[in-house]
Amino acid sequence: MKKNLDNSTRKTIAKASMSHARVAPRKARLVIDQIRGSNVTQALATLEQTRRRSNPIVKKVLESAIANAVEKDSAVNPDELIITEAQVDKGRTLKRIRPRAMGRATQILKRSSHISLSVG
């Protein structure tokens, strides 16, 4: 059985990203940390099994990166791809107001993320 190369020595074949995903970066990082450095098929299986709100978003970005790799180089086998780079950055924060007792109001922060994945 062939050993996987270290992620630092693997070459990135394709990238995919999603901007302004309506999920908090902290919650998306929990999912990204689980799949970083793993095989694409294992990552898809992990995303199917775990129950997080950010799973469908991360899965969509991962499938896009796989499709980009196949489109860029048709000789590549999608099952042999490895996630070489995965990161979540903070996006725009929507600020909303919630009415409270005695005429007061509190602020609600609806956070968003920028998710980017690279496969190689």
C-alpha positions as a Markdown table, in Angstrom:
| # | Residue | x | y | z |
|---|---|---|---|---|
| 1 | Met | 0.0 | 0.0 | 0.0 |
| 2 | Lys | 1.3 | 3.4 | -0.9 |
| 3 | Lys | 1.9 | 6.0 | 1.8 |
| 4 | Asn | 0.4 | 9.4 | 1.4 |
| 5 | Leu | 2.9 | 12.2 | 1.0 |
| 6 | Asp | 3.2 | 14.9 | 3.6 |
| 7 | Asn | 0.8 | 17.7 | 2.8 |
| 8 | Ser | 3.6 | 20.2 | 2.6 |
| 9 | Thr | 5.2 | 18.3 | -0.2 |
| 10 | Arg | 2.0 | 17.7 | -2.2 |
| 11 | Lys | 1.2 | 20.0 | -5.0 |
| 12 | Thr | -2.1 | 21.8 | -5.1 |
| 13 | Ile | -4.1 | 20.9 | -8.2 |
| 14 | Ala | -7.3 | 22.9 | -7.7 |
| 15 | Lys | -9.0 | 25.3 | -5.3 |
| 16 | Ala | -12.5 | 26.3 | -4.4 |
| 17 | Ser | -13.9 | 28.9 | -2.1 |
| 18 | Met | -17.1 | 30.4 | -0.9 |
| 19 | Ser | -17.5 | 33.9 | 0.4 |
| 20 | His | -20.1 | 35.2 | 2.8 |
| 21 | Ala | -21.3 | 31.8 | 3.9 |
| 22 | Arg | -24.0 | 32.3 | 6.5 |
| 23 | Val | -22.4 | 30.3 | 9.3 |
| 24 | Ala | -20.2 | 31.5 | 12.1 |
| 25 | Pro | -16.4 | 31.0 | 11.5 |
| 26 | Arg | -16.0 | 29.3 | 14.8 |
| 27 | Lys | -18.6 | 26.7 | 13.9 |
| 28 | Ala | -17.2 | 26.2 | 10.4 |
| 29 | Arg | -13.7 | 25.7 | 11.8 |
| 30 | Leu | -14.9 | 22.8 | 13.9 |
| 31 | Val | -15.8 | 21.0 | 10.7 |
| 32 | Ile | -12.8 | 22.1 | 8.7 |
| 33 | Asp | -10.4 | 20.9 | 11.4 |
| 34 | Gln | -11.9 | 17.4 | 11.1 |
| 35 | Ile | -11.2 | 17.0 | 7.4 |
| 36 | Arg | -8.0 | 19.0 | 7.0 |
| 37 | Gly | -5.2 | 16.8 | 5.5 |
| 38 | Ser | -7.5 | 13.8 | 4.9 |
| 39 | Asn | -8.4 | 11.9 | 1.8 |
| 40 | Val | -11.3 | 13.3 | -0.2 |
| 41 | Thr | -13.5 | 10.2 | 0.1 |
| 42 | Gln | -12.8 | 10.0 | 3.9 |
| 43 | Ala | -13.7 | 13.7 | 4.2 |
| 44 | Leu | -17.0 | 13.3 | 2.3 |
| 45 | Ala | -17.8 | 10.3 | 4.6 |
| 46 | Thr | -17.0 | 12.4 | 7.7 |
| 47 | Leu | -19.2 | 15.2 | 6.4 |
| 48 | Glu | -22.1 | 12.8 | 5.9 |
| 49 | Gln | -21.8 | 11.3 | 9.4 |
| 50 | Thr | -21.4 | 14.4 | 11.6 |
| 51 | Arg | -24.3 | 16.6 | 12.3 |
| 52 | Arg | -23.3 | 20.3 | 12.1 |
| 53 | Arg | -25.0 | 23.2 | 10.4 |
| 54 | Ser | -21.9 | 24.0 | 8.4 |
| 55 | Asn | -21.5 | 20.5 | 6.9 |
| 56 | Pro | -23.6 | 21.1 | 3.7 |
| 57 | Ile | -21.7 | 24.3 | 3.0 |
| 58 | Val | -18.3 | 22.7 | 3.5 |
| 59 | Lys | -19.4 | 19.7 | 1.5 |
| 60 | Lys | -20.4 | 21.9 | -1.4 |
| 61 | Val | -17.0 | 23.7 | -1.4 |
| 62 | Leu | -15.2 | 20.3 | -1.3 |
| 63 | Glu | -17.2 | 18.9 | -4.2 |
| 64 | Ser | -16.5 | 22.1 | -6.2 |
| 65 | Ala | -12.7 | 21.7 | -5.5 |
| 66 | Ile | -12.9 | 18.1 | -6.7 |
| 67 | Ala | -14.8 | 19.1 | -9.9 |
| 68 | Asn | -12.2 | 21.8 | -10.5 |
| 69 | Ala | -9.4 | 19.3 | -10.2 |
| 70 | Val | -11.1 | 16.9 | -12.6 |
| 71 | Glu | -11.8 | 19.7 | -15.1 |
| 72 | Lys | -8.3 | 21.1 | -14.9 |
| 73 | Asp | -6.6 | 17.7 | -15.3 |
| 74 | Ser | -8.8 | 14.8 | -16.6 |
| 75 | Ala | -6.0 | 12.3 | -15.8 |
| 76 | Val | -6.4 | 12.8 | -12.1 |
| 77 | Asn | -8.3 | 10.2 | -10.1 |
| 78 | Pro | -10.8 | 12.0 | -7.7 |
| 79 | Asp | -10.4 | 9.2 | -5.1 |
| 80 | Glu | -6.7 | 9.8 | -4.7 |
| 81 | Leu | -7.0 | 13.5 | -4.0 |
| 82 | Ile | -6.1 | 14.9 | -0.5 |
| 83 | Ile | -7.1 | 18.1 | 1.1 |
| 84 | Thr | -3.9 | 20.1 | 1.1 |
| 85 | Glu | -5.2 | 23.3 | 2.5 |
| 86 | Ala | -8.4 | 24.3 | 4.3 |
| 87 | Gln | -9.1 | 27.5 | 6.1 |
| 88 | Val | -12.0 | 29.6 | 7.3 |
| 89 | Asp | -11.8 | 33.4 | 7.6 |
| 90 | Lys | -14.1 | 35.8 | 9.2 |
| 91 | Gly | -16.6 | 37.5 | 6.8 |
| 92 | Arg | -19.0 | 40.3 | 7.1 |
| 93 | Thr | -21.1 | 40.6 | 10.3 |
| 94 | Leu | -24.8 | 41.6 | 10.0 |
| 95 | Lys | -26.0 | 43.6 | 12.9 |
| 96 | Arg | -29.6 | 43.3 | 14.0 |
| 97 | Ile | -31.6 | 44.7 | 16.9 |
| 98 | Arg | -33.8 | 42.6 | 19.2 |
| 99 | Pro | -36.4 | 44.4 | 21.3 |
| 100 | Arg | -36.1 | 43.7 | 25.0 |
| 101 | Ala | -38.1 | 44.6 | 28.2 |
| 102 | Met | -38.6 | 48.2 | 29.3 |
| 103 | Gly | -38.0 | 49.8 | 25.9 |
| 104 | Arg | -34.4 | 48.5 | 25.7 |
| 105 | Ala | -32.8 | 46.7 | 22.8 |
| 106 | Thr | -29.9 | 44.3 | 22.4 |
| 107 | Gln | -27.7 | 43.7 | 19.4 |
| 108 | Ile | -27.7 | 40.4 | 17.5 |
| 109 | Leu | -24.5 | 39.6 | 15.5 |
| 110 | Lys | -25.1 | 37.4 | 12.5 |
| 111 | Arg | -21.6 | 36.3 | 11.5 |
| 112 | Ser | -20.5 | 35.0 | 8.1 |
| 113 | Ser | -17.4 | 33.1 | 6.9 |
| 114 | His | -15.1 | 32.8 | 3.9 |
| 115 | Ile | -14.3 | 29.1 | 3.3 |
| 116 | Ser | -11.5 | 28.0 | 1.0 |
| 117 | Leu | -10.2 | 24.5 | 0.2 |
| 118 | Ser | -7.4 | 23.2 | -1.9 |
| 119 | Val | -7.0 | 19.6 | -3.1 |
| 120 | Gly | -3.9 | 17.9 | -4.5 |
